[in-house]
Amino acid sequence: MQHVKTDGNGGVAALEVAAVSHFYGSKCALSDVSFTIPPASFTVLLGLNGAGKTTLFSLISRLYNTRQGTIRIFGHDVTRAAGQALRRLGIVFQARTLDLDLSVYQNLAYHASLHGIGARQARQRIDALLQQVDMSDRLRDKARSLSGGQMRRIEIARALLHQPSLLLLDEATVGLDIQSRAGILATIRDLVATEGISVLWATHLIDEVEDSDHVVVLREGRVVAAGNVADVVRSTGRKSIRDAFSHLSGIDTRQMTDLQP
Ligand SMILES: Nc1ncnc2c1ncn2[C@@H]1O[C@H](COP(=O)(O)OP(=O)(O)OP(=O)(O)O)[C@@H](O)[C@H]1O
């Protein structure tokens, strides 16, 4: 019988990472990483550069094989039931991935066809998603003509085309101005609240965390804290999540970047 981790309320966890390790040659990038994220939650994967966030995303999305440990998406093992697991997964990678010479519509329609979505349904979903990410007026524009924040919005729409239940975003706001960052975060938080999607949001920016979030703190490939914000703050004996993250990551709070100018 398959072991399935629940969210504590009897429901299957949106994501379960159990005892996962990953090496690049002899370099250990992840060491015995375990955590779960509940359905319909916004979970922040917090870690400084090099903590292992991208490596973890590469394993969850099967870009790399998981050699040690287990990863399940809504109970489906990404190695043994890859099709069922990956169907439920949408992902926005840190690096830009739109085809710059195609229009917004062509970028999205191509992705829809890869997922076997028929042309008519694809058009309906593209229209609805562009509205959701506030980009309806750019349908025919070349991706090349969009700003960084606008490209990110299109990548988010693309990741949602096949209606995933779990969305991963890797440093989605890097390189964007304060307004674009706040707008993209608000769009994603809205998706969790209105559509019940589960989100894993990887960042090194502590100001992207809200009190109601779940957090998983990674340091040098290890989970050093996980839970809701209040529990993580309490477990470190600090007064705020900012101070807790600073303590857990071994850095001075003044080295942290702010949303505030
Ligand atoms: N292809 C690779 N070969 C060797 N080492 C790697 C490779 N990719 C990542 N690493 C190392 O693995 C560790 C984790 O890197 P990873 O990119 O997963 O971290 P990250 O938290 O995503 O950081 P960043 O935010 O800077 O992308 C780092 O020490 C990094 O140098």
The ligand as a Tripos MOL2 file, in Angstrom:
@<TRIPOS>MOLECULE
LIG
   31    33     1     0     0
SMALL
NO_CHARGES

@<TRIPOS>ATOM
      1 N1         24.8790   22.1700  -11.8040 N.pl3     1 LIG1
      2 C1         25.5070   22.3030  -10.6430 C.ar      1 LIG1
      3 N2         26.7310   21.7660  -10.4350 N.ar      1 LIG1
      4 C2         27.3650   21.8790   -9.2530 C.ar      1 LIG1
      5 N3         26.8600   22.5440   -8.1880 N.ar      1 LIG1
      6 C3         25.6610   23.1020   -8.3290 C.ar      1 LIG1
      7 C4         24.9240   23.0300   -9.5510 C.ar      1 LIG1
      8 N4         23.7550   23.6920   -9.3900 N.ar      1 LIG1
      9 C5         23.7680   24.1680   -8.1300 C.ar      1 LIG1
     10 N5         24.9130   23.8150   -7.4910 N.ar      1 LIG1
     11 C6         25.2620   24.1120   -6.0980 C.3       1 LIG1
     12 O1         24.2470   23.5650   -5.2760 O.3       1 LIG1
     13 C7         23.9170   24.4730   -4.2090 C.3       1 LIG1
     14 C8         22.4440   24.8280   -4.2750 C.3       1 LIG1
     15 O2         22.2210   25.6140   -5.4520 O.3       1 LIG1
     16 P1         20.7680   26.0910   -5.9040 P.3       1 LIG1
     17 O3         20.8950   26.7800   -7.2210 O.co2     1 LIG1
     18 O4         19.8310   24.9590   -5.7950 O.co2     1 LIG1
     19 O5         20.4270   27.1510   -4.7490 O.3       1 LIG1
     20 P2         19.3410   28.3200   -4.7270 P.3       1 LIG1
     21 O6         18.8390   28.3720   -3.3430 O.co2     1 LIG1
     22 O7         18.3710   28.1250   -5.8130 O.co2     1 LIG1
     23 O8         20.2180   29.6030   -5.0260 O.3       1 LIG1
     24 P3         19.8950   30.8230   -6.0290 P.3       1 LIG1
     25 O9         18.7950   31.5700   -5.4000 O.co2     1 LIG1
     26 O10        21.1980   31.5570   -6.0530 O.co2     1 LIG1
     27 O11        19.5500   30.2200   -7.3680 O.co2     1 LIG1
     28 C9         24.8580   25.6560   -4.3600 C.3       1 LIG1
     29 O12        25.9710   25.4590   -3.5180 O.3       1 LIG1
     30 C10        25.2700   25.6120   -5.8130 C.3       1 LIG1
     31 O13        26.5670   26.1520   -5.9870 O.3       1 LIG1
@<TRIPOS>BOND
     1     1     2 1
     2     2     3 ar
     3     2     7 ar
     4     3     4 ar
     5     4     5 ar
     6     5     6 ar
     7     6     7 ar
     8     6    10 ar
     9     7     8 ar
    10     8     9 ar
    11     9    10 ar
    12    10    11 1
    13    11    12 1
    14    11    30 1
    15    12    13 1
    16    13    14 1
    17    13    28 1
    18    14    15 1
    19    15    16 1
    20    16    17 2
    21    16    18 1
    22    16    19 1
    23    19    20 1
    24    20    21 2
    25    20    22 1
    26    20    23 1
    27    23    24 1
    28    24    25 2
    29    24    26 1
    30    24    27 1
    31    28    29 1
    32    28    30 1
    33    30    31 1
@<TRIPOS>SUBSTRUCTURE
     1 LIG1         1 GROUP 0 **** ****
